[in-house]
Amino acid sequence: MQGTSRSELAAELERCARLCEDTAELYVERHGDAVGADVVAGLLLAVAAIDTAVRVLDENGRSQATALMIAATLARDAVDAAERRGLDATLLVCVASLRRVVALCDAG
C-alpha cells in the first residue's frame, strides 16, 4: 500500500461505510417510499463492499486488490445514483466520503 497504511485505509473505509449506512437509514426515515430506491440500494451495496474490503484487509490475503476494486466500483455507482437524485447536505457529505474511498481504493 503506497502512501496509506493498511490500518489507515481500513479506518477510512470503516468511517465511510458507517456514514453511508446512517445516510441510507436517514433517507428511508425522512422520505419513505419517495426516496429513490437506487440511492438507498447504491449506498447499501457500497457499504457491503466496503465492509468486505475491510475484512479482507484485516486478513492480509491476496484478494485485497479485488476487494478494493469491487468497493471502488460500487462506491462510484452510489455516487452516480446520489448525483442523479440531486445532492442535499446529507448526501453531499456521504458522496465526498465515497469519492475519497474510491481514490484510496484505486491507489491501494
C-alpha positions in Angstrom: 0.0 0.0 0.0 1.7 3.2 -1.1 1.1 6.4 0.9 -1.6 5.0 3.1 -1.0 2.2 5.7 -3.4 -0.7 5.7 -4.8 0.3 9.1 -5.4 3.9 7.9 -7.1 2.6 4.8 -9.3 0.2 6.9 -10.2 3.0 9.3 -11.2 5.4 6.4 -13.2 2.6 4.7 -15.0 1.9 8.0 -15.9 5.5 8.6 -17.3 5.8 5.1 -19.3 2.6 5.5 -20.9 3.8 8.7 -21.7 7.2 7.2 -23.3 5.6 4.1 -25.3 3.2 6.3 -26.5 6.1 8.5 -27.4 8.2 5.4 -29.4 5.4 3.9 -31.3 4.9 7.1 -31.9 8.6 7.4 -33.3 8.8 3.9 -35.7 5.9 4.4 -36.9 7.5 7.7 -37.3 11.0 6.1 -38.6 10.1 2.7 -40.1 6.6 2.9 -41.2 5.5 -0.5 -40.5 8.9 -2.1 -36.7 8.4 -1.9 -35.2 6.8 -4.9 -34.6 3.1 -4.3 -31.4 3.4 -6.4 -29.9 5.8 -3.9 -30.6 3.7 -0.9 -29.7 0.5 -2.7 -26.5 2.1 -4.0 -25.4 3.2 -0.6 -26.2 -0.2 1.0 -24.3 -2.1 -1.8 -21.3 0.2 -1.3 -21.5 -0.5 2.5 -21.4 -4.2 1.9 -18.5 -4.0 -0.5 -16.6 -1.6 1.8 -17.2 -3.8 4.8 -15.9 -6.8 2.9 -12.8 -4.9 1.8 -12.1 -4.0 5.5 -12.3 -7.7 6.4 -10.0 -8.7 3.6 -7.5 -6.0 4.5 -7.5 -7.4 8.1 -6.8 -10.9 6.7 -3.8 -9.7 4.6 -4.7 -12.0 1.8 -4.1 -11.9 -2.0 -7.7 -10.9 -2.7 -7.1 -7.4 -1.4 -6.9 -5.8 -4.8 -10.1 -7.5 -5.9 -12.0 -6.4 -2.8 -10.8 -2.8 -3.2 -11.7 -2.8 -6.9 -15.2 -4.0 -6.1 -15.6 -1.5 -3.3 -14.5 1.4 -5.6 -16.8 0.3 -8.3 -19.9 0.1 -6.0 -18.9 3.4 -4.4 -18.8 5.0 -7.8 -22.2 3.6 -8.5 -23.6 5.0 -5.3 -22.1 8.5 -6.1 -23.7 8.3 -9.6 -27.1 7.4 -8.1 -26.9 10.2 -5.5 -25.9 12.8 -8.1 -28.8 11.7 -10.3 -31.2 12.2 -7.4 -29.7 15.6 -6.5 -27.3 16.3 -3.7 -28.6 17.8 -0.5 -26.4 18.4 2.6 -26.7 14.9 3.8 -25.8 13.2 0.5 -23.1 15.7 -0.2 -21.1 14.6 2.9 -21.7 11.0 2.0 -20.6 11.5 -1.6 -17.5 13.3 -0.5 -16.6 10.4 1.7 -17.3 7.9 -1.1 -15.1 9.8 -3.5 -12.3 9.7 -1.0 -12.7 5.9 -0.6 -12.7 5.5 -4.4 -9.4 7.4 -4.6 -7.9 5.3 -1.7 -9.1 2.0 -3.2 -7.7 2.9 -6.6 -4.4 3.8 -5.0 -4.4 0.6 -3.0 
